[in-house]
């Protein structure tokens, strides 16, 4: 491996470690506050703020946005994305993409069973079943669209296009999280915890993929 490659890999790993640790700290903070029943004021404040904007037209839009984070949608998009990667002879990228998405969804279900938080009943716009903490839509969306953005970054050289990809993915992920609060099926703390857990898992998978690709080039 060339010195420049080693330096870039070291810098990448250091950044990844910081992201993972910060994400874990955020998740642990909300998990602790949930156990101690200290989230009511925080959640109520942001629920009231977001749901104060409820309107028929915005509800239609939010219902559409939330579909992008639904497991059913991602399980349709996943094989399509993987097939395109394999067609482009990106087998390792395809493998890690599958591991990241499916592993993240299974991890989310495990966390839900551990915390067993009931969904909010303040102002339901749509009906949803299952436990609430952490948000599955939020966790799945940051893993799926974050991984897609990461893979695009590997093949795109234009800084402008990279910025467009990052902003688009970021806005979609955030809006999916907001839609869950707007629709009354998640607390804000569920969404933030889902983003934190998803970011940690996404980063671990990204580092793993980079390690494999670098080792194969060396």
Order of alpha helices (4+ residues) and beta strands (2+ residues): alpha-alpha-alpha-alpha-alpha-alpha-alpha-alpha
